[in-house]
Amino acid sequence: MCLCFNADFSSPTDIDTLSVKVEPDADCTTESYKPKLNLKLQSLYSGEENSTNMVILNIKMLSGFVPDAESLKSLQNALLVNRLEPKEDRVLLYIRELPKDTAVNHSLELVQEVPVQSLKPAVVQIYDYYQPSKADTLTSHTTLNTSTETSAHDDTTVFSAAVQKMRSMS
């Protein structure tokens, strides 16, 4: 007896069709002694299919920063979020799907626990859950006064410039 099982695990998501935009917003005016950094994340799929499979936003933490606990709770219940995995140096956000040509917005607040000199850039990366090896690791620098740039093949964004602004305000 022969039992056949046919499954198609191919992904309609080409790496060129995924993009993420990050707008960092430093808050040094709060009465808290710990500076905060709010990351506004916008994910977009522009491929041929109506939607993607699951995609992952890999949000690397800046040195000295941790995700705010309340912000993580809000993010867990946000639009299209399937799962959230806070790690020591990153947060993995599993998005159920991205509809074609529709921006999906999320927000994550970071709190500076330890002041760090000479911060290295941190990255936000988007990739298909089923094809993580196709994720690019290039970075593009951003400042608070200009929008973050990502090319069609550069799916990573740097947000360390906001911390520089935080330092200059304190």
N, C-alpha and C positions, 0 to 999 in steps of 0.2 A: 504494500500500500504506500502510495506516495502522496504526501501532503504538501501542497504548494502555498506559499505565502508571498504576496507581492506588496511591497510598500515603497512609496516614493518619498524619500526624505530630502529631495532636492529643495533648494531654496530659491524663491523668485527674487531675492534681494541681491543685487550686484552692489559691490562696495561703492561704486560711483554714484549710486542713487540715494545714499544715506548722508545726512549732514547734521551737524549739531552747532548751535550758536550759543555762546555763553556770555552773559552780561554780568560782570561782578559789580557789586555795590557795597562799598565799605561804609560801615556805620561806626564812627568814633564819637558821636555826639550823645550816645546813651549814657545814662548815669552809672551803668555797669563799668567796673574796672577792666573788663575783658572786651577788647575790640571784637566786632562781629563783621562777617563778610557774607552777604547774601548772593547766592549764585542763581541767576535766572537762566534756565536751560530751555532751549527750543530745539526740538528734534523734528526732522523733516525727511520724508521719503518721496522721491520723484521718479520712481521707476515705471515700468509698464503694467505691472499687476495692480489690482485695486487696493491691496495692502501688503504688508510684509508678514513674515513669520515673526516670532519673538525677537526683539533686539535688546541689546544690553548697552546701557550707559555706564561706563567705567569712570568714576569720578575720583581722581587721585587727590589726596589731601595735601595741602601745603604743610611744610614742617611747622610744628607747633600748634596746628589747628585740628579741631575735632568737630564732627557734626553735632549740631544742637539736638538734644533728645526730643524736644517737642516738634522740631522741624522734621525729624525722621518719622515720627508718628503721623504727621500730616502727609508726608510723602508716601508712606505705606498705603494710605487710602486715596491717593490721587488718581486722576484719570488714567486708565489703561495700565496702571501699575499691577503687575502680577506678583512680584516678589521684590524684597529689598534685603540686601546683605551688607550690613556695615562690617567692614574689616578694619584691621589696625591702621592701615595707611590709605584706605580707599572705601568708597561706597559703590556697590554694584546695584544698579537699578534695572530690573527686568521689566521691559515694556511689552505687554501682550502682543501688540501689533501697532504699526503706524499706518494710518490710512493714506492713500496717495494724495500728494499735494496739499495736505492739511497739517499745519504746524501744531505740534503737541508741546505744551508748556508745562514745566515743572520748576520747583524752586527748592533750594536747599540752603539752610543757614549754617555757617561755620563759626565757631567761637575760638578765639586764640587763647589757648591754655598756657603756652610757654612762648615768650618772645624769642625769636630766632633771627640772628644776623645773617645777611647774605642768603636770602631765600632763593632756592632753586625753583624754576618754573614747575608747576603742577599741570597735569593734563586732564582733559575730559575726552573720552574716546567713545565712539559709537560703532557697533558692529552687529552683524547678524549672529544670533545665538547658535545657529547650526554651522556657521562658517567663521569662527573666531580668528582663524589664521589669515583671513583676508583683511583684517583691520590694519590700517596704516598707523605708524608711530611718529609721523612727522608732526612738528608743532608750528603754530603761528602765534606770534606775540600780540598782545593787546594792550591798549591803554584805556583808561576810563573815559577819555574824551573821544575815542573813535570806536566804531563797531568792530567786533571780532571778525576776522577774516578766516574763512576756510575754503579751500578749493574743492572741486568735486572729488578729488582723490586724496584730500588731506582732511581726515575726519577727527582731528584732534585740536583742542583749543587750550591756550595757556591763560591763566587768570592771576598770575602773581603781581601784576601791576597794581591791582587794588590794594595790596598790602603796602606797597610803596607809598600810596596816597595816605593810608592809615598812619604810617610812621610820620609823614610830614605834618599831619594834623595834630599829633600828640605832643 
